[in-house]
Amino acid sequence: MKQYIILFCISALTLQMGAQKRHSLSERQKMPIEREKTAFEKEVLSGWEFSVGAGLELGGAAPMPMPREIRKIKSYNPMLNPYLEGIATRRIEGPLGIRTGLRLEQKGMITKAGVKNYHMEMTADDGGYMEGAWTGNVETKVRNIYLTLPIMVSYTFNDDRWEAHAGPYFSLLIDGNFSGAAYDGYIRHHDPTGEKAFVDHATYDFDSDLRTFVWGMQFGGSYRWSNRWSANADLNWGVNGIFPTDCQSVTFSLYPIYAKFGLNYHF
């Protein structure tokens, strides 16, 4: 009888130890695995925060001030201009930081205007090329794709939920379109005193004249409502025009001025 009691006690003890071992293993499996950071992460990425964002830009290429050749803006369509960006932010001291990244963006618009003695190079529907001072109506379509690098100073406040930032941006034109139509008017060859020719409809295309490099200033802020998500709004104001100053096709500067709205996801 004693042998059975001893054997029962040994079996119970073995089962209990096995259960404790399995329980301990299960607990270890539930625990997160701590990955040792690489030297690159420790030395280079330390102090940086990364996020990705997407949204829309609304605005247009506007002359400042309005030239006398443009007599009336008849319609304006801001279009839906999407953007995608990656952002890197590093805290320097206290609430101050540096914010940079890369943004792929579209800046476009469609406008209709009434003009007088507006310099124009265009091709009539019958194929004839004309250059001179146009009086009548114009419809302009702009759709430019840029790769943009912003470099801004950031300032956080209210427990880091709010951030204000400002600084320059530098844009490289990836694909450009500036084209349109002139209709219901007349053109005086070469200058406002030249021979008059009435035109029902003609087209123009200044894609090849667009400036490759554009820069300006960006001002804005963001609100972070969780560890992962934030909303932002910015104003991008071009300092140089989308055409070179010596461009003969468009004789006044057009500055890209766009408001930017979007959401960011933080890693």
Secondary structure, DSSP 8 states (H G I E B T S, - for coil): -HHHHHHHHHHHHHHHHHHHHHHHHHHHHHS-------HHHHHTSTTEEEEEEEEEEEEEEE-SS--TTEEEEEEEE---EEEEEEEEEEEEETTEEEEEEEEEEEEEEEEEEEEEEEEEEEEETTS-EEEEEEEEEEEEEEEEEEEEEEEEEEEEETTTTEEEEEEEEEEEEEE--EEEEEEEEEEEESSTTS-EEEEEEEEEE-GGGS-SEEEEEEEEEEEE-SSSEEEEEEEEEESS-SS-TT-SSS-S--EEEEEEEEEEEE-
